Amino acid sequence: MPTSSPSNSPASSSSYPCDGGGAASPNPINRMIPERGRHYPFSAAAAASPDAMDTDAAERAPAVTSVADFGVQSPGAAPANMDDAGGASAAGHAPRPPLAGPRSGFRRLGLRGMKQRLLVVANRLPVSANRRGEDHWSLEISAGGLVSALLGVKDVDAKWIGWAGVNVPDEIGQRALTRALAEKRCIPVFLDEEIVHQYYNGYCNNILWPLFHYLGLPQEDRLATTRNFESQFNAYKRANQMFADVVYQHYQEGDVIWCHDYHLMFLPKCLKDHNINMKVGWFLHTPFPSSEIYRTLPSRSELLRSVLCADLVGFHTYDYARHFVSACTRILGLEGTPEGVEDQGRLTRVAAFPIGIDSERFKRALEITAVKRHINELTHRFAGRKVMLGVDRLDMIKGIPQKILAFEKFLEENPDWNDKVVLLQIAVPTRTDVPEYQKLTSQVHEIVGRINGRFGTLTAVPIHHLDRSLDFHALCALYAVTDVALVTSLRDGMNLVSYEYVACQGSKKGVLILSEFAGAAQSLGAGAILVNPWNITEVADSIRHALTMLPDEREKRHRHNYAHVTTHTAQDWAETFVCELNETVAEAQLRTRQVPPDLPNRATIHQYLHSKNRLLILGFNSTLTEPVESSGRRGGDQIKEMELKLHPDLKGPLRTLCEDERTTVIVLSGSDRSVLDENFGEFNMWLAAEHGMFLRPTNGEWMTTMPEHLNMDWVDSVKHVFEYFTERTPRSHFEHRETSFVWNYKYADVEFGRLQARDMLQHLWTGPISNAAVDVVQGSRSVEVRSVGVTKGAAIDRILGEIVHSKSMHTPIDYVLCIGHFLGKDEDIYVFFDPEYPSESKVKQDSASVSLDRRPNGRPSNGRSNSKNSQSRTQKAQAASERSSSSSSSSQGTPTSHHDWREGSSVLDLKGENYFSCAVGRKRSNARYLLNSSEEVVSFLKDMANATTAHNGFQSTTADYMFLDRQ
């Protein structure tokens, strides 16, 4: 198995963002890049193992080559030791937050006087293991960015969990390796050859890595591709579970678990399924592609949901974070927020943590005698010529052919430079057994040979191509003598070669030409010359500009980049991520305390069975409906989801509950009357349609409960606006009901739908409803315009009055169960019944779902209705206390009852222990309790129906026995 792979890609890293590397956009999502001063990123280009977390320098470690390879007699530099070998460390650049001391973030969290345990989980351990006998292993520590970073974080006791890169099938060898690694604070995960082949070489390197670098999925025979995807993804999940099993064995309460890279996207879910209280962070060291690229992945939804199980998700740049959030909103239909991604009240924080290098290490190296000798030799060897340098892994994403072709074009257009410039290109081969890489190697050699043949002389050639690694000292010397560094990555997570070059240019002040597709362009873009590597002419012009640049401009550009690269330590990045993860978990715990607890099924059913007159109020959509599986398709299955159907498993339980003479069941929904008729006509219950504005028993006719003098003059003009925006927004639709209009863009493109909704609101406020007594309720993917007072809470008193009158009810209602997935504006029904709320504040305004108000500046604001005076503006908020008695007829002549509506509230005799309000899937709610999904509603109602049957049967048998006793 090759040790180098796409996953060896030099560490990515980056800076904050905005598209194209320009100034950050003022869009609120920019807050993902720590506005609060917490994401003051820092170091650590990732693992020292040959995985994607390595820096570009790490790929140079295996071979020890001196500057003699460029025609200079080397004094024979010794192989680099652990401190000097390998790759660069990393360092971020954001300002340190205003805390007391360098690592006070940990101390603020109550860690004073102790070290917090950190379990770093990566595909590869930062060691190379060689077996020397049956029970003896020799280990060599790899010096990489992540290693350096974690060693410097003094408030953390870090241990590594990962694969050692070798197959150890026997128990003796595994025990011996485990003991040896324990001395290095490493814990092995043992993967067999088949798992490695399918998981690592297959799914990771053949599918995820190319996709994340915009190379697309492999083109194979369709059937073979399907089989490969399935078998490799299954192996990927098994391998992630094996990593999780090792974490379980070593986890202690309070530990922070930091998962790294695309190899372990499934790990956060495995960990949270085992223990929901684990602190889990996940960081990606490669780019995350746009949602249009990512959506081609067959397992797209499962991987996204797995990553979202983490508490904190980190990326090198804001662009990658934005792409991830966009994928979650477009593919999963979740809500993207400035903080991250929200799923039914649970927030996964998503943020950018730019990475960098340990610049002091490079600056110190320049003072070493051996490095100074290298510098002198190189200066003498290339005297009279400008030196250009490229340091890359020989990989498709590095843009080496494009770089060399641009240099050829420069020589063609500037013949006077032919003997005045030399390009030194280090291209370390990787995956030499893969045909595509072999072809790339041949292509590079062919181009170099052609150019040297065209422009070379007997004494000099324009390109020196080296296909081996350099030791650290030789590399630093090369950086120091280089006039222009050329980084032309076609796609790179970060590319820290640019950082290393800048760090070694303290005196020479060379020019950096940097691809705009490298993550480093986000942070070094102001001082570098940014280029599109696909545009050969542009790169050739940039080479000429760099070589002829005036000293003042070189000084100015260098000063900017040098300050950025050298002012942050190698520990800041890891420290920042861990600190942010701790704070994220703490904030989540505070939010969790505000989330209603799960419905206590046993207590709810017990109180139900021992009550005399029960009232069950059930929502419909997302409460009693059958879920539709969309398999991650964009927008789901629109036709199926629009056809609301009662869950088939509920027919029996509902029939049992409805036939109980001591139980009254109401289905209260915003749906149209015909929808409720179709789904519930067979049951003995009450149906309340359009938020309770229309009511009927299933054995009777529809009647209206609308308030008297309800002004509907706004209907026609609002209808025109809704029609207009439906035509402009593909896959949107609207429904016209008696008292409201609902425009739904759930199935439309998420971002376009939001823009259209914003535009629609502006149209509405400036025209049709500017002076109308209406409420505008904005859901997550919908806009609804209702008459003021049309809420479930405002209607329930009138509904109760009709039911009490119709059933001649005299026994007080002593038990109420209210379950629904209601919009925030309709949650006034929860507090209507709550005996612990004072009557004057029975119905509260809810800030989670907005009701918009027309402001003097024409802009809508949250939390208010649009009515002509304050009395109508608070109509719904006082529905429970006023118990208004009014009625009217609908435009269709729906009959109206003429009894006193106040009968409804007068029959309530409810104590706190007998009232159960329950939100479905809405964790920010006024309800007392929570059920997470309609499936949980089904399970609960089944249990209640079974308990009812058993209880009634027992009572009947007891009554028979009592009758016989009396005989």
CORHU-V671744 format. One record per backbone hydrogen bond with DSSP energy under -0.5 kcal/mol. NH is the residue of the N-H (numbers start at 1). CO is the residue of the C=O. Records with the same first field share a line. If there is no record, write none. Layout:
NH = CO  CO
//
This chain:
8 = 5
9 = 6
11 = 54
12 = 285
15 = 519
21 = 18
22 = 19
30 = 27
31 = 28
32 = 29
33 = 30
34 = 32
35 = 31
40 = 38
41 = 39
44 = 90
46 = 44
51 = 49
54 = 51
58 = 55
59 = 55  56
60 = 57
61 = 58
65 = 63
69 = 66
70 = 67
71 = 68
72 = 67
74 = 72
84 = 81
85 = 81
87 = 143
92 = 569
99 = 97
101 = 99
104 = 101
106 = 103
107 = 103
108 = 104
109 = 105  106
110 = 107
111 = 106
114 = 111
116 = 155
118 = 157
119 = 256
120 = 118  159
121 = 119  258
122 = 120  161
125 = 163
127 = 125
128 = 140
129 = 164
130 = 138
132 = 136
133 = 136
136 = 133
138 = 130
140 = 128
142 = 126
144 = 142
145 = 88
146 = 46
147 = 46
148 = 144
149 = 145
150 = 146
151 = 147
152 = 148
153 = 150
154 = 152
156 = 153
157 = 116
158 = 156
159 = 118
160 = 185
161 = 120
162 = 187
163 = 123
168 = 166
174 = 170
175 = 171
176 = 172
177 = 173
178 = 174
179 = 175
180 = 176
181 = 177
182 = 178
183 = 179  180
184 = 181
185 = 182
186 = 181
187 = 160
189 = 162
191 = 189
196 = 192
197 = 193
198 = 194
199 = 195
200 = 195  196
201 = 196
202 = 197
203 = 198
204 = 199
205 = 200
206 = 202
207 = 202  203
208 = 203
209 = 204
211 = 207
212 = 208
213 = 209
214 = 211
215 = 210
216 = 210
220 = 218
225 = 221
226 = 222
227 = 223
228 = 224
229 = 225
230 = 226
231 = 227
232 = 228
233 = 229
234 = 230
235 = 231
236 = 232
237 = 233
238 = 234
239 = 235
240 = 236
241 = 237
242 = 238
243 = 239
244 = 240
245 = 241
246 = 242
247 = 243
248 = 244
249 = 245
250 = 246  247
251 = 247
255 = 252
256 = 117
257 = 279
258 = 119  256
259 = 257  281
260 = 121
261 = 283
264 = 261
265 = 262
267 = 264
268 = 264
270 = 266
271 = 267
272 = 268
273 = 269
274 = 270
275 = 271
278 = 275
279 = 255
280 = 278
281 = 257
282 = 312
283 = 259
284 = 314
285 = 283
289 = 287
293 = 290
294 = 290
295 = 291
296 = 293
297 = 294
300 = 297
303 = 299
304 = 300
305 = 301
306 = 302
307 = 303
308 = 304
309 = 306
310 = 307
311 = 280
312 = 280
313 = 349
314 = 282
315 = 351
318 = 15
321 = 317
322 = 318
323 = 319
324 = 320
325 = 321
326 = 322
327 = 323
328 = 324
329 = 325
330 = 326
331 = 327
332 = 327  328
334 = 328
335 = 342
336 = 334
337 = 340
340 = 337
341 = 348
342 = 335
343 = 346
346 = 343
347 = 345
348 = 341  346
349 = 311  347
350 = 339
351 = 313
352 = 32
353 = 315
357 = 90
359 = 357
361 = 358
362 = 358
363 = 359
364 = 360
365 = 361
366 = 362
367 = 364
368 = 365
372 = 368
373 = 369
374 = 370
375 = 371
376 = 372
377 = 373
378 = 374
379 = 375
380 = 376
381 = 377
382 = 378
383 = 380
385 = 382
386 = 420
388 = 386  422
389 = 484
390 = 424
392 = 426
394 = 428
395 = 393
398 = 395
399 = 396
403 = 399
404 = 400
405 = 401
406 = 402
407 = 403
408 = 404
409 = 405
410 = 406
411 = 407
412 = 408
413 = 409
414 = 410
417 = 414
418 = 415
420 = 417
421 = 417
422 = 386
423 = 462
424 = 388  422
425 = 423  464
426 = 390  424
427 = 425  466
428 = 392
429 = 467
430 = 394
434 = 431
437 = 434
438 = 434
439 = 435
440 = 436
441 = 437
442 = 438
443 = 439
444 = 440
445 = 441
446 = 442
447 = 443
448 = 444
449 = 445
450 = 446
451 = 447
452 = 448
453 = 449
454 = 450
455 = 451
456 = 452
457 = 460
464 = 423
465 = 463
466 = 425  464
471 = 65
475 = 471
476 = 472
477 = 473
478 = 474
479 = 475
480 = 476
481 = 477
482 = 478  479
483 = 387
484 = 387
485 = 511
486 = 389
487 = 485  513
488 = 486
490 = 397
491 = 397
492 = 517
495 = 11
498 = 495
500 = 496
501 = 497
502 = 498
503 = 499
504 = 500
505 = 502
509 = 505
511 = 483
513 = 485  511
514 = 512  529
515 = 487
516 = 531
518 = 515
519 = 492
520 = 494
521 = 518
522 = 519
523 = 520
524 = 520
525 = 521
527 = 524
528 = 524
529 = 512
530 = 528
531 = 514
533 = 531
535 = 532
536 = 534
539 = 535
540 = 536
541 = 537
542 = 538
543 = 539
544 = 540
545 = 541
546 = 542
547 = 543
548 = 544
549 = 546
554 = 550
555 = 551
556 = 552
557 = 553
558 = 554
559 = 555
560 = 556
561 = 557
562 = 558
563 = 559
564 = 560
565 = 561
566 = 562
567 = 563
572 = 569
575 = 571
576 = 572
577 = 573
578 = 574
579 = 575
580 = 576
581 = 577
582 = 578
583 = 579
584 = 580
585 = 581
586 = 582
587 = 583
588 = 584
589 = 585
590 = 586
591 = 587
592 = 588
593 = 589
594 = 590  591
595 = 591  592
596 = 923
597 = 928
599 = 930
601 = 599
604 = 600
605 = 601
606 = 602
607 = 603
608 = 604
609 = 605
610 = 606
611 = 608
614 = 662
615 = 815
616 = 664
617 = 615  817
618 = 616  666
619 = 819
623 = 620
624 = 620
625 = 620
626 = 645
629 = 627
630 = 628
633 = 630
635 = 330
636 = 633
638 = 636
641 = 637
642 = 638
643 = 639
644 = 642
647 = 624
650 = 647
651 = 648
653 = 649
654 = 650
655 = 651
656 = 652
657 = 653
658 = 654
659 = 655
660 = 656  657
661 = 659
663 = 660
664 = 614
665 = 663
666 = 616
667 = 686
668 = 618  666
669 = 667  688
676 = 672
677 = 673
678 = 674
679 = 675
680 = 676
681 = 677
683 = 680
685 = 683
686 = 665
687 = 696
688 = 667
689 = 687  694
690 = 671
691 = 669
692 = 669  689
693 = 689  690
694 = 689
695 = 703
696 = 687
698 = 685
700 = 697
703 = 695
704 = 895
705 = 693
706 = 693
710 = 707
711 = 709
712 = 710
715 = 712
718 = 714
719 = 715
720 = 716
721 = 717
722 = 718
723 = 719
724 = 720
725 = 721
726 = 722
727 = 723
728 = 724
729 = 725
730 = 728
732 = 729
733 = 744
735 = 742
737 = 735  740
741 = 785
742 = 735
743 = 783
744 = 733  742
745 = 781
747 = 731
748 = 745
753 = 749
754 = 750
755 = 751
756 = 752
757 = 753
758 = 754
759 = 755
760 = 756
761 = 757
762 = 758
763 = 759
764 = 760
765 = 761
766 = 762
767 = 763  764
769 = 764
770 = 767
772 = 769
774 = 772  866
775 = 786
777 = 775  784
778 = 776  850
779 = 777  782
783 = 743
784 = 777
785 = 741
786 = 775  784
787 = 739
788 = 773
790 = 787
791 = 789
795 = 791
796 = 792
797 = 793
799 = 795
800 = 796
801 = 797
802 = 798
803 = 799
804 = 800
805 = 801
806 = 802
807 = 803
808 = 804  805
809 = 804
813 = 907
814 = 613  812
815 = 613
816 = 914
817 = 615
818 = 916
819 = 617  817
820 = 918
822 = 820
826 = 823
827 = 823  824
829 = 826
830 = 827
831 = 827
832 = 828
833 = 829
834 = 830
837 = 834
841 = 838
842 = 839
843 = 877
844 = 842
850 = 778
852 = 776
853 = 861
855 = 853  859
858 = 855
861 = 853
864 = 851  861
866 = 774
867 = 865
873 = 869
874 = 870
875 = 872
878 = 874  875
879 = 876
882 = 878
883 = 879
886 = 884
888 = 706
890 = 894
893 = 890
895 = 702
901 = 899
903 = 900
904 = 901
906 = 902
907 = 903  904
908 = 905
909 = 813
914 = 911
915 = 912
916 = 816  914
918 = 818
919 = 929
920 = 820
921 = 919  931
923 = 921
925 = 923
929 = 917
930 = 597
931 = 919
937 = 933
938 = 934
939 = 935
940 = 936
941 = 937
942 = 938
943 = 939
944 = 940
945 = 941
946 = 942
947 = 943
948 = 944
949 = 945
950 = 946
951 = 947
952 = 948
953 = 949
954 = 950
955 = 951
956 = 952
957 = 953
958 = 954
959 = 955
960 = 956
961 = 957
962 = 958
963 = 959
964 = 960
965 = 961
966 = 962
967 = 963
//
